[in-house]
């Protein structure tokens, strides 16, 4: 006996089945990491043979870290800094009391894929990716796997929410037996400035930074003709493989540009309530912990946002094709 559904009901059932299949496709496409893991293991053994000074690499699946020294700096931007935002005030001295091991690069797509594969973590992040428009927009099929443009496993992972970033560092801790975490805002800015007081670690002119950062520039304006861009070419339209540009004075790559990097802190009103010892702002003075901070700008950012003092807040469950991760741990 053949069961025949009414036309309208049959169409609804068929649509549900198609949507379920597509949703399963979005979630469950496996990553082939065999080649990536073999290359990582080879690189890890080569690194161990060299034992580079000031670097830490705990496990082939983990990011390489650079140890930066304790020190003090002025957090925020002076009133004379061009294009500054009010929330970058007031400038104040901050002390980083202990050395920190900081990710040499943003977490790569390959590293993040290995986390997903090993942990079974299922991100629930709604990704705002590239659909051909100037702005990044949410689509059901966008995810860290498919942000709307092609990536290699050496590109920075994108479409990452703060909750995803926290899940990643927790997994790193289990994987390595070390205490991985996100940087605090104060630690991040100290690491980004690397002893400088200019608006960017290479100076104040964004047009002199196309060999140092992947931001919105003439390479992007070829596609996004209405963008405000730096007057130079970095050669990348979307993300670029990590380490494609010069490092700052601490030997850290992509501290500015490529991807925004989540930090530990809750959103705060400027710097006035944040601790001056480099610890994370917990929201105890009224900050909104449904909003979390990120730093650094991205490939999608105009030059005003690719500065050391710039601060961005967003929902802890939000992901963009320009949001990524940088990790830290105490050495």
C-alpha positions in Angstrom: 0.0 0.0 0.0 1.4 3.4 -0.9 0.6 6.4 1.3 -0.1 9.6 -0.6 0.0 12.9 1.3 -2.1 15.8 0.3 -0.2 18.2 -2.0 0.4 21.0 0.5 1.3 18.6 3.3 3.7 16.7 1.1 5.4 19.9 0.1 5.9 20.9 3.7 7.3 17.4 4.6 9.7 17.6 1.6 10.8 21.0 2.7 11.5 19.9 6.2 13.5 16.9 5.0 15.6 19.2 2.7 16.2 21.7 5.5 17.2 18.9 7.9 19.6 17.5 5.4 21.2 20.9 4.7 21.5 21.6 8.4 23.2 18.2 8.9 25.5 19.1 6.0 26.4 22.4 7.7 27.2 20.7 11.0 28.7 17.4 10.1 31.1 17.7 7.1 34.3 16.2 8.4 37.7 17.9 8.2 40.5 15.9 6.6 43.4 16.9 8.9 45.7 14.0 8.0 48.1 16.1 6.0 47.9 19.0 8.4 48.7 16.8 11.4 51.7 15.2 9.6 53.1 18.6 8.8 52.5 19.9 12.3 54.3 16.9 13.8 57.3 17.4 11.5 57.4 21.1 12.4 57.1 20.3 16.1 60.1 18.0 16.0 62.1 20.6 14.0 61.2 23.2 16.6 62.2 21.0 19.5 65.6 20.5 17.8 66.2 24.2 17.5 64.6 25.2 20.9 64.1 28.8 19.9 64.7 31.3 22.8 61.6 32.9 24.3 59.2 30.5 22.5 56.9 27.8 24.0 55.3 25.0 22.1 53.6 22.5 24.3 52.0 20.1 21.8 51.7 19.7 18.0 48.0 20.5 18.3 48.7 23.7 20.3 49.7 27.1 19.0 53.3 28.3 19.3 53.7 31.0 22.0 56.2 33.8 22.6 57.2 34.8 26.1 57.0 38.5 26.6 58.5 40.2 29.7 56.8 41.9 32.6 56.7 45.7 32.2 54.6 48.9 32.4 53.0 51.1 29.8 50.3 53.7 29.2 47.0 52.1 28.3 44.6 54.0 26.0 45.1 56.8 23.6 46.2 60.4 24.2 43.7 63.2 23.3 46.0 64.2 20.4 45.7 60.8 18.7 44.0 61.1 15.3 40.6 59.3 15.0 40.5 58.2 18.6 37.3 57.0 20.3 36.0 58.3 23.7 36.2 54.8 25.2 40.0 54.8 24.8 40.2 57.3 27.7 41.5 58.1 30.2 45.1 57.1 29.5 46.6 55.5 32.6 49.7 53.5 33.7 49.3 49.8 33.8 51.8 47.3 35.2 52.1 43.7 33.8 53.7 42.1 36.8 54.7 38.8 35.3 56.0 37.4 32.0 53.3 36.0 29.8 53.4 33.4 27.0 51.3 34.8 24.2 50.2 33.2 20.9 52.8 34.0 18.2 49.9 34.1 15.8 46.1 34.1 16.0 44.7 30.6 16.2 44.6 29.1 12.8 41.8 27.3 11.0 43.8 24.1 11.2 44.3 24.4 14.9 40.6 25.2 15.5 39.5 22.3 13.3 41.7 19.9 15.3 40.0 21.2 18.5 36.6 20.5 17.0 37.7 17.1 15.8 39.2 16.0 19.1 36.7 17.5 21.5 33.5 17.0 19.7 32.5 20.6 20.5 29.6 21.9 18.5 29.6 25.6 18.1 26.1 27.3 18.2 27.5 30.5 16.9 25.5 32.3 14.2 28.2 33.4 11.8 28.0 36.7 10.0 30.0 36.0 6.8 30.7 37.4 3.4 27.7 37.1 1.0 29.0 39.6 -1.6 27.9 42.8 0.2 30.1 45.4 1.9 28.8 44.3 5.3 29.1 40.9 6.8 25.6 39.3 7.1 24.2 36.1 8.9 23.4 33.2 6.6 22.4 29.7 7.7 25.3 28.0 5.9 28.0 30.3 7.3 30.3 28.9 9.9 34.0 28.7 10.8 34.2 26.1 8.0 32.6 28.3 5.4 32.7 32.1 6.2 31.8 33.0 2.6 35.4 33.1 1.2 38.1 30.5 0.8 40.7 29.9 3.5 43.6 27.6 4.1 44.4 25.8 7.3 47.1 28.5 7.8 44.6 31.3 7.8 43.2 32.5 11.1 40.1 30.8 12.3 37.0 33.1 12.0 33.3 33.1 12.9 34.4 32.5 16.5 32.3 33.7 19.4 33.7 34.5 22.9 32.1 31.2 24.2 33.8 29.3 21.3 37.1 31.0 22.3 36.7 29.9 25.9 35.9 26.4 24.9 39.0 26.3 22.8 41.4 27.5 25.6 39.7 25.0 28.0 40.4 22.2 25.5 44.0 23.3 25.2 44.4 23.0 28.9 43.1 19.5 28.9 45.2 18.6 25.8 48.5 20.0 27.2 48.1 19.9 31.0 48.9 23.7 31.0 46.7 26.6 32.0 45.7 28.2 28.8 43.5 31.3 28.8 42.5 34.4 26.9 44.5 37.6 27.4 43.1 40.4 29.4 42.5 43.8 27.7 45.5 45.3 29.5 47.8 42.4 28.6 46.6 42.5 25.0 47.4 46.2 24.6 50.8 45.8 26.3 51.6 42.9 23.9 50.3 44.8 20.8 52.3 48.0 21.6 55.5 46.2 22.3 57.0 49.2 24.0 55.7 51.8 21.5 53.5 54.8 22.2 52.3 55.5 18.6 48.8 54.7 17.5 50.1 51.5 15.8 53.2 49.6 16.6 54.9 50.6 13.4 54.0 54.3 13.8 51.0 56.6 13.2 50.6 56.4 9.4 48.3 53.5 8.4 49.7 53.7 4.8 53.1 52.5 6.2 51.6 49.4 7.6 50.7 47.2 4.7 53.8 45.0 5.4 52.7 44.8 9.0 49.0 44.2 9.1 46.1 43.0 7.0 43.4 45.7 7.1 41.2 47.5 4.6 43.5 48.9 2.0 43.7 49.4 -1.8 43.6 45.6 -2.2 40.2 45.6 -0.6 39.0 48.7 -2.4 39.2 47.0 -5.7 36.2 45.0 -4.6 34.7 47.2 -1.9 34.8 50.5 -3.8 33.0 52.5 -1.1 35.4 51.6 1.7 37.6 54.0 3.6 41.0 52.3 3.2 44.7 52.8 3.9 46.6 54.1 0.9 48.8 51.0 0.3 48.3 47.3 -0.7 48.8 44.4 1.6 47.8 41.9 -1.1 44.9 40.3 0.8 41.2 40.8 0.2 39.9 38.6 3.1 42.1 36.9 5.7 45.7 36.2 5.0 47.8 33.2 6.3 49.1 34.0 9.7 52.7 35.3 9.7 52.3 36.9 6.2 53.4 40.3 7.5 56.2 41.6 9.8 56.0 41.0 13.6 56.0 43.7 16.2 58.8 44.3 18.7 57.8 41.3 20.8 57.9 38.9 17.8 54.1 38.7 17.7 52.3 38.6 14.3 48.9 40.0 13.3 48.4 41.8 16.6 46.7 44.4 14.4 44.6 43.4 11.5 43.6 40.0 10.0 41.1 39.2 12.8 39.7 40.8 15.9 40.9 38.8 18.9 38.6 38.1 21.9 39.9 38.9 25.3 38.7 37.9 28.7 37.1 41.1 29.9 33.5 42.1 30.2 32.5 45.3 28.4 33.3 48.4 30.5 32.7 52.1 30.1 36.1 53.2 29.0 39.1 52.3 31.1 38.1 54.1 34.3 36.9 51.0 36.2 39.3 48.4 34.8 42.1 47.1 37.0 45.5 48.7 36.7 47.4 45.5 37.3 46.7 43.8 34.0 43.9 41.5 35.4 40.6 41.1 33.6 37.7 43.5 34.1 35.0 41.4 35.7 32.0 43.7 35.5 31.9 44.2 39.2 31.5 48.0 38.8 28.6 47.6 36.5 30.0 46.3 33.2 27.8 44.2 31.0 29.1 40.6 31.0 26.8 39.6 28.2 29.1 41.8 26.1 32.8 40.9 25.9 35.7 42.8 24.5 38.0 42.1 21.5 41.0 44.0 20.2 43.1 44.5 17.1 40.9 45.2 14.1 40.7 42.9 11.1 40.8 42.5 7.3 37.4 44.1 7.3 38.4 47.2 9.3 39.1 50.7 8.0 42.4 52.3 9.3 40.7 54.0 12.3 40.0 50.6 13.8 43.5 49.2 13.2 45.1 50.9 16.1 46.6 49.6 19.4 44.1 51.4 21.6 40.9 50.5 19.8 38.3 48.5 21.7 35.3 46.6 20.4 32.5 45.0 22.4 30.0 42.4 21.1 27.7 39.7 22.4 29.5 36.7 23.8 27.6 34.4 21.5 28.2 36.5 18.3 30.6 35.4 15.5 31.8 37.3 12.4 34.0 36.3 9.6 36.4 38.7 11.2 36.4 37.5 14.8 39.2 35.1 15.9 41.3 34.1 18.9 44.7 34.6 20.4 45.7 32.5 23.4 48.0 33.0 26.4 49.3 31.1 29.4 51.7 31.9 32.2 55.1 30.5 31.4 
